[in-house]
Amino acid sequence: MDNWFKSRWFVRGISLFFAIVLYVFVQVEIGQYQNDSRIPNNNEGIQTIENVPVNIRIDEDNYVVSGVPEVATVSLEGPTGTTTAAARQQNFDVFVDLQNLEEGTHTVEMQHSGVPDELTVYIEPKTIEVIIEERASEQFDVAVDFINTEQLPEGFEVGESEVIPQTVTITSSSDVISKIAIVKVFVDVAELEENIDNREVPVNVYDASGNELNVRVEPESIAVSAEIQNPSKTVPVTLSTTGELPEGYSLSSISANVDEAEIFATSDVLQGIEEVSTEDIDLSEIDESGTINVGLALPNGANVPETEQVEVTIELEQTKTVEDVPIDVENLEEGQEVSFVEPAEPVMNITVVGNQSDVSQLTAEDFQVTVDAGGLESGEHQLPVTVEGPENSEVDGQFGQVTIEIT
């Protein structure tokens, strides 16, 4: 054994053996490391946060910027625990730094701050084109636009209105300020019956084409007060008739229980109303005196809450012929007798005109027809006829005079 260790070739062989073993060991370790590096690290992850506000770093007192999106999408890559916490807390900022740039158009990169160093940050969009302009301010009067006025209750309208304040200060670039054509607020009045009292509404700004402009408005909203009115007007009531009364009837009088009515409507509708008539009363359907209820013929948009209908009293006159009313001869001398020559019989017809309710009940017994023969001698005589009938009626005898013969 001692001779082996003293042998030069033995020592060389042993050295070669250990060299080979060491080489194999190193190669195995390198291969294991390479294999491990190909295995994904389960502790790495990506979190994406949408709608992250984008801040602008610039001298806002002197400049305005356009082209900067309001929000961006941020992706965080790194250890899962860190990305999850950062996404949940969102204690970071996304911004564009324009502080050292002059007026004009620039392409700038989106930046961030407050993200842990071990995370990789991706921002979408990565770069943006911005326009930097000098800031300008100007005061504008505010107009009020009342919308849905057609949905107000019938007869209601918007009266006087007031806005506080009447002007607002608008700040933007000089170019945008020059495009401002309309500054107004919208006030919805649908179905309102009461006044508007200091309703807060936002101010809207538009160009001449009606496009809304993105500008700074101070104050952003104003208070609007307005009267919601239900105007009225008192006008005469007239009666409207159509058709003709049945034969034998005439109209003695027709009247309503009211002479005037209070009409409620918007001002423009009331302006065209000087009177209001009833709906047509068809006389052809009326054959007796009495009272009927008739509606008012109102224009569109008008109403009369307290007088939806009126009572109309109709008095008819009826013309009636009462036949064969006896003719009495008065004041004959004792012993005288009389006979009728013309007419041959001592009767006549009487035409009576009067209130329908009275006339319709009349008979021959309600009339007295006489001729006066007092002081007459024998012979033929023409005598006037006297006709008497009920009060409040007109009577007309068939004959104005008769011819009698006294013997």
C-alpha positions in Angstrom: 0.0 0.0 0.0 2.8 2.4 0.9 4.4 1.6 -2.4 1.1 2.7 -4.2 1.2 6.1 -2.6 4.8 6.5 -3.5 3.9 5.7 -7.1 3.6 8.8 -9.4 1.0 7.2 -11.6 -1.1 6.1 -8.7 -1.3 9.7 -7.4 -2.1 10.9 -10.9 -4.9 8.4 -11.3 -6.5 9.3 -7.9 -6.4 13.0 -8.9 -8.0 12.3 -12.2 -10.8 10.3 -10.5 -11.6 13.2 -8.0 -11.5 15.7 -10.9 -14.1 13.6 -12.8 -16.4 13.3 -9.7 -16.2 17.0 -9.0 -17.1 17.9 -12.7 -20.1 15.6 -12.7 -21.3 17.1 -9.4 -21.1 20.7 -10.7 -22.9 19.8 -14.0 -25.7 18.2 -12.0 -26.1 21.3 -9.9 -26.2 23.6 -12.9 -28.8 21.5 -14.6 -31.0 21.4 -11.5 -30.7 25.3 -11.2 -31.7 25.6 -14.9 -34.7 23.3 -14.4 -35.8 25.3 -11.3 -35.6 28.5 -13.2 -38.0 27.2 -15.8 -40.7 26.6 -13.2 -43.1 29.6 -12.7 -43.0 31.3 -9.3 -46.5 30.8 -7.9 -45.9 33.9 -5.6 -45.9 36.3 -8.6 -49.1 37.9 -10.0 -50.7 40.8 -11.9 -53.5 43.1 -10.6 -55.4 45.4 -13.0 -57.2 48.5 -11.7 -59.6 50.4 -14.1 -60.9 53.9 -13.8 -57.9 55.3 -11.9 -58.1 59.1 -11.8 -55.4 60.9 -13.7 -54.0 64.1 -12.1 -52.5 67.0 -13.9 -49.5 68.7 -12.5 -49.4 72.2 -13.9 -49.8 75.8 -12.8 -53.6 75.8 -12.8 -53.9 79.5 -12.1 -52.3 80.4 -15.4 -52.9 77.4 -17.7 -55.5 75.0 -18.9 -54.9 71.6 -20.4 -56.9 69.5 -22.8 -56.3 66.0 -24.0 -55.8 64.4 -20.6 -58.1 61.5 -20.0 -60.0 61.6 -16.7 -59.1 58.0 -15.9 -56.5 55.3 -16.9 -56.1 51.6 -16.5 -53.2 50.5 -14.2 -51.7 47.0 -14.1 -49.4 46.0 -11.2 -47.0 43.0 -11.5 -45.0 41.5 -8.7 -45.5 39.5 -5.5 -49.1 38.5 -5.1 -49.4 39.8 -1.6 -48.0 43.2 -2.6 -50.1 43.6 -5.8 -53.3 42.6 -4.0 -52.7 45.1 -1.2 -51.8 47.8 -3.6 -54.8 47.2 -5.8 -57.1 47.2 -2.7 -55.7 50.3 -1.0 -54.9 52.3 -4.2 -52.5 54.5 -2.3 -50.8 55.6 -5.5 -51.2 58.4 -8.0 -51.3 58.5 -11.8 -50.4 61.8 -13.3 -48.9 63.8 -16.2 -46.3 66.3 -15.2 -46.6 69.4 -17.4 -45.0 71.9 -15.1 -41.9 72.5 -17.2 -43.7 72.6 -20.6 -44.6 75.7 -22.6 -47.9 76.5 -24.3 -48.7 74.3 -27.3 -49.1 70.6 -28.2 -47.0 68.0 -26.4 -46.7 64.2 -26.3 -46.2 63.2 -22.7 -45.8 59.9 -20.8 -48.2 58.9 -18.0 -46.4 58.7 -14.7 -47.1 57.2 -11.3 -46.1 57.6 -7.7 -46.7 55.8 -4.4 -46.3 52.2 -5.9 -44.1 49.8 -4.0 -40.6 49.5 -5.5 -40.9 45.7 -6.0 -43.9 46.1 -8.4 -43.8 46.8 -12.1 -46.3 49.3 -13.3 -48.1 49.4 -16.7 -50.4 52.3 -17.5 -52.8 52.4 -20.4 -52.6 54.7 -22.2 -48.8 54.9 -21.9 -48.5 58.3 -23.6 -51.0 61.0 -24.5 -51.1 64.2 -26.6 -52.0 67.3 -24.6 -52.6 70.9 -25.5 -51.5 73.6 -23.0 -53.1 77.0 -23.3 -53.2 80.1 -21.3 -56.1 80.3 -18.8 -58.9 82.9 -19.4 -61.9 83.8 -17.3 -65.1 85.7 -18.2 -68.5 86.3 -16.6 -71.7 85.2 -18.3 -75.4 85.7 -17.7 -77.3 82.5 -16.9 -80.5 81.7 -18.8 -83.2 79.5 -17.4 -84.8 76.8 -19.6 -88.0 75.4 -18.1 -88.5 71.9 -19.5 -91.6 69.7 -19.7 -94.0 72.7 -19.5 -96.4 70.6 -21.6 -96.7 68.2 -18.6 -97.9 71.0 -16.3 -101.5 70.4 -15.1 -104.0 71.9 -17.5 -104.2 75.6 -17.2 -101.0 76.0 -15.3 -97.9 77.9 -16.6 -94.6 79.3 -15.4 -94.7 82.9 -14.2 -91.9 85.1 -13.1 -88.6 83.5 -12.2 -85.4 84.4 -10.5 -81.9 83.0 -10.5 -79.3 83.6 -7.8 -76.6 84.5 -8.8 -77.6 85.8 -12.2 -74.0 85.5 -13.5 -71.3 82.9 -13.3 -67.5 83.0 -14.0 -66.3 80.5 -16.6 -62.6 79.6 -16.8 -60.9 77.8 -19.7 -58.6 78.6 -22.5 -59.1 81.8 -24.5 -60.1 79.7 -27.5 -62.8 77.8 -25.6 -64.1 81.0 -23.9 -64.6 82.6 -27.4 -66.8 79.6 -28.4 -69.2 79.9 -25.5 -72.7 80.8 -26.9 -75.1 79.5 -24.3 -75.0 79.4 -20.5 -78.1 78.0 -19.0 -79.8 75.8 -16.4 -82.6 73.4 -16.9 -85.6 73.3 -14.5 -88.1 70.4 -14.8 -91.6 71.6 -14.1 -93.5 68.4 -15.0 -96.8 68.0 -13.0 -96.0 70.9 -10.7 -98.8 72.9 -9.0 -96.7 74.8 -6.5 -94.0 77.4 -6.8 -90.3 76.5 -7.1 -88.3 77.9 -4.2 -84.5 78.0 -4.4 -84.1 74.8 -6.3 -80.3 74.1 -6.9 -79.6 73.2 -10.5 -76.2 72.7 -12.3 -75.0 75.3 -14.9 -74.5 74.0 -18.5 -72.3 75.6 -21.1 -72.6 75.1 -24.9 -71.2 76.4 -28.1 -73.3 77.7 -31.0 -73.9 74.2 -32.3 -75.2 73.0 -29.0 -72.1 71.0 -28.0 -71.5 71.0 -24.3 -68.1 72.5 -23.4 -65.9 71.2 -20.6 -65.1 74.3 -18.7 -64.8 75.4 -15.0 -67.9 77.2 -13.8 -68.0 79.2 -10.6 -70.4 78.5 -8.9 -71.2 75.1 -10.5 -74.9 75.4 -9.6 -77.3 78.2 -9.0 -80.7 78.6 -7.1 -83.8 79.0 -9.2 -87.2 80.3 -7.9 -90.3 80.5 -10.1 -94.0 81.0 -9.8 -96.3 78.2 -11.0 -99.5 80.0 -11.9 -103.0 79.0 -12.8 -104.3 82.2 -14.4 -108.1 83.0 -14.6 -110.5 85.4 -16.2 -114.1 86.1 -15.6 -116.2 86.4 -18.8 -119.9 86.5 -19.7 -121.8 83.3 -20.3 -123.9 83.2 -23.5 -126.4 80.6 -24.6 -126.0 78.8 -27.9 -129.0 77.3 -29.6 -129.5 75.2 -32.8 -132.5 73.9 -34.7 -136.1 75.2 -34.5 -138.8 74.6 -32.0 -141.6 72.1 -33.0 -144.5 73.7 -34.9 -146.9 75.6 -32.7 -144.2 76.7 -30.2 -142.2 79.8 -29.9 -139.4 80.8 -27.5 -140.7 83.2 -24.8 -137.4 83.4 -22.9 -134.2 81.5 -22.3 -131.8 82.3 -19.5 -129.0 80.7 -17.5 -128.6 80.7 -13.7 -125.2 82.4 -14.1 -124.3 85.5 -16.1 -120.5 84.9 -16.0 -117.9 82.3 -15.3 -114.3 82.2 -14.1 -112.2 80.5 -16.7 -108.8 79.0 -15.8 -106.2 78.6 -18.5 -102.7 79.8 -19.5 -102.3 83.4 -20.3 -102.1 82.9 -24.1 -105.4 80.9 -24.0 -107.1 83.5 -21.8 -106.1 86.3 -24.1 -108.4 84.9 -26.9 -111.4 84.4 -24.6 -113.9 87.2 -24.4 -117.0 85.1 -23.5 -117.9 81.5 -23.1 -121.0 79.9 -24.5 -122.9 76.8 -23.6 -122.9 73.7 -25.7 -125.5 73.9 -28.4 -129.1 73.5 -27.1 -131.2 71.7 -29.7 -134.5 73.5 -29.8 -136.1 70.8 -32.0 -136.0 68.4 -29.0 -137.8 70.9 -26.7 -141.6 70.8 -26.5 -142.2 72.1 -23.0 -141.0 74.8 -20.6 -138.5 73.8 -18.0 -134.9 73.7 -16.8 -132.1 71.7 -18.3 -128.4 71.3 -17.4 -126.0 72.3 -20.2 -122.2 72.1 -20.3 -119.9 75.0 -21.3 -118.1 74.9 -24.6 -114.6 75.6 -23.4 -111.5 76.1 -25.6 -108.7 73.6 -25.5 -106.6 74.1 -22.4 -109.3 75.9 -20.4 -111.4 74.7 -17.5 -114.1 76.0 -15.1 -113.8 74.0 -11.9 -116.8 75.6 -10.2 -119.2 75.8 -13.2 -118.9 72.7 -15.2 -122.6 73.0 -16.1 -125.1 75.7 -16.0 -128.9 75.5 -15.5 -130.8 76.9 -18.5 -134.4 77.9 -18.0 -136.6 77.8 -21.1 -140.0 79.3 -21.4 -142.0 78.4 -24.4 -145.0 80.1 -25.9 -147.5 77.8 -27.5 -149.9 78.8 -30.2 -153.1 76.8 -29.9 -156.4 76.9 -31.7 -159.5 76.3 -29.6 -162.4 75.4 -31.9 -166.1 76.1 -31.7 -166.1 78.6 -28.9 -169.7 79.8 -28.5 -170.6 83.4 -29.5 -173.0 85.0 -27.0 -175.3 87.9 -28.0 -175.8 90.3 -25.1 -178.4 93.1 -24.4 -181.2 91.9 -26.7 -184.5 93.7 -26.1 -187.2 91.7 -24.5 -189.0 89.8 -27.2 -186.3 90.0 -29.8 -184.7 87.0 -31.3 -181.4 86.7 -33.1 -180.0 84.5 -35.8 -176.5 84.4 -37.3 -176.0 85.3 -40.9 -172.2 85.3 -41.1 -171.1 83.0 -39.7 -174.1 80.8 -40.0 -173.5 79.2 -36.6 -172.9 81.1 -33.4 -169.4 79.6 -32.9 -165.9 80.6 -33.8 -162.3 79.4 -33.4 -159.9 81.2 -31.2 -156.2 81.3 -31.5 -154.4 81.7 -28.2 -150.7 82.4 -27.7 -149.2 82.0 -24.2 -147.0 80.1 -21.8 -146.9 76.5 -23.0 -147.6 75.2 -19.6 -150.8 77.3 -19.4 -152.0 77.2 -23.0 -151.7 73.4 -23.4 -154.5 73.0 -20.8 -157.0 75.5 -22.3 -160.5 74.5 -23.6 -163.5 76.5 -25.0 -164.8 77.0 -21.5 -161.8 79.2 -20.8 -163.0 81.9 -23.3 -165.9 84.3 -23.5 -166.9 85.6 -27.0 -169.7 88.2 -27.1 -171.4 90.7 -29.4 -173.4 93.6 -28.0 -177.0 93.9 -29.5 -178.2 96.6 -27.1 -180.5 99.2 -28.7 -180.7 97.5 -32.1 -183.9 97.3 -34.0 -185.0 94.4 -36.2 -182.9 93.7 -39.2 -179.4 92.7 -40.1 -176.5 94.2 -38.2 -172.8 93.8 -38.3 -171.4 93.8 -34.8 -167.8 93.7 -33.5 -166.8 90.6 -31.6 -165.3 90.8 -28.1 -163.1 87.9 -27.0 -161.9 87.4 -23.5 -159.4 84.8 -22.4 -157.0 83.8 -19.6 -154.5 86.4 -18.4 -151.0 86.4 -19.7 -152.1 85.1 -23.0 -152.9 86.6 -26.4 -156.1 85.7 -28.0 -157.3 86.2 -31.6 -160.8 85.4 -32.7 -161.6 83.9 -36.0 -163.8 86.8 -36.9 -163.5 90.4 -36.1 -167.2 91.0 -36.6 -170.3 89.0 -37.3 -173.5 89.6 -39.1 -176.7 88.9 -37.2 -180.4 89.3 -37.9 -182.7 90.5 -35.2 -186.4 89.7 -35.5 
